[in-house]
Amino acid sequence: MTEHTPNTNTPETAGPEPFEAEDWIRTFAVAPPEHVDLPPHHPHCLGCGPANPHGHQLRVRRDAHGVYAHHSFDSRHVGAPAIAHGGAVATVLDDLFGFLLYTVGELAVTRHLAIDYLAPVLLDTPYTLRSHIHSRAGRKLHLRATIENNHAHVVTTATALFLIVDIDHFLTPRHNASAATAPTTHEDQQGPQMDSP
Ligand SMILES: CCCCCCCCCCCC(=O)SCCNC(=O)CCNC(=O)[C@H](O)C(C)(C)COP(=O)(O)OP(=O)(O)OC[C@H]1O[C@@H](n2cnc3c(N)ncnc32)[C@H](O)[C@@H]1OP(=O)(O)O
């Protein structure tokens, strides 16, 4: 059995401030104006936190259709040479989806995220990211997003299922994690099973 060794890459940055969830949820009370930067999810958010030097510091605005951002990946996000790592692209898209919550006015979290990498996302290259709500059914928000280059070519598309949660989801995350140790996944219900060795 391999002994677990601690991650030594922990950055020496200040950790998040005490979680001010009540303040954060209040920002949902008012529909934000269009074409003005929306507030980050919180200052240290990996996707959009301005105080996270290792994050993407995404700046997102609302328009009539949903939300959008102009963004470039850089050498911190490299996967194959000169190409953004697929996980970095997924991070940014997941976070972009999280900004649609300002247009919903309710809290929600990612349950399912699917990405089609249609063409490489190049480093140091400007892209426009767009996201909108495709449909809503009760707690289920079905979301869509694209990444487009300056020649109007769509290089990535994504869909997500976000589920509306109440504020307790964020106030008691450890409780929620232990409560979900044996979840039924959608694949359990519908998808193919891995063969046993
Ligand atoms: C405050 C400041 C910070 C707030 C900051 C917000 C920042 C956003 C940042 C970006 C977003 C993130 O990274 S969010 C972080 C990453 N995500 C997470 O940590 C979420 C972890 N997962 C969970 O905690 C849980 O699974 C929940 C809460 C998502 C769902 O649990 P649940 O409430 O028990 O839901 P469950 O009953 O299983 O499913 C609800 C319904 O959805 C359906 N359903 C479930 N999965 C699927 C699926 N793949 N495809 C279709 N349908 C599905 C079920 O069949 C069911 O339908 P029916 O029977 O009802 O019809």
The ligand as an ORCA input file, in Angstrom:
! r2SCAN-3c Opt
* xyz 0 1
  C     -22.066     31.000     -0.716
  C     -20.826     31.391     -1.511
  C     -20.179     30.433     -2.409
  C     -20.958     30.056     -3.652
  C     -20.039     29.845     -4.729
  C     -20.630     29.293     -5.987
  C     -19.460     29.190     -6.884
  C     -19.708     28.432     -8.115
  C     -18.389     27.926     -8.607
  C     -18.549     27.048     -9.767
  C     -19.413     25.866     -9.464
  C     -18.749     24.878     -8.570
  O     -17.589     24.605     -8.649
  S     -19.749     24.089     -7.429
  C     -18.665     22.941     -6.597
  C     -18.658     21.552     -7.230
  N     -19.914     20.886     -6.935
  C     -20.159     20.351     -5.747
  O     -19.385     20.399     -4.819
  C     -21.501     19.657     -5.590
  C     -21.341     18.306     -4.887
  N     -22.606     17.585     -4.949
  C     -23.561     17.796     -4.019
  O     -23.344     18.469     -2.991
  C     -24.895     17.129     -4.258
  O     -24.769     16.034     -5.160
  C     -25.930     18.143     -4.831
  C     -26.270     19.214     -3.803
  C     -25.446     18.791     -6.120
  C     -27.210     17.360     -5.211
  O     -27.583     16.573     -4.153
  P     -29.133     16.271     -3.955
  O     -29.831     17.517     -3.535
  O     -29.194     15.089     -3.012
  O     -29.617     15.918     -5.406
  P     -30.140     14.532     -6.020
  O     -31.396     14.191     -5.276
  O     -29.055     13.531     -6.093
  O     -30.491     14.990     -7.479
  C     -31.470     15.982     -7.693
  C     -32.128     15.712     -9.033
  O     -31.152     15.846    -10.085
  C     -31.119     14.650    -10.865
  N     -29.769     14.423    -11.335
  C     -28.661     14.237    -10.593
  N     -27.578     14.077    -11.381
  C     -28.007     14.164    -12.653
  C     -27.377     14.089    -13.933
  N     -26.063     13.899    -14.030
  N     -28.135     14.258    -15.019
  C     -29.489     14.461    -14.924
  N     -30.144     14.540    -13.742
  C     -29.418     14.378    -12.631
  C     -31.603     13.564     -9.914
  O     -32.107     12.452    -10.639
  C     -32.685     14.292     -9.160
  O     -33.836     14.381     -9.971
  P     -35.318     14.355     -9.354
  O     -35.475     12.997     -8.736
  O     -35.363     15.470     -8.323
  O     -36.196     14.612    -10.533
*
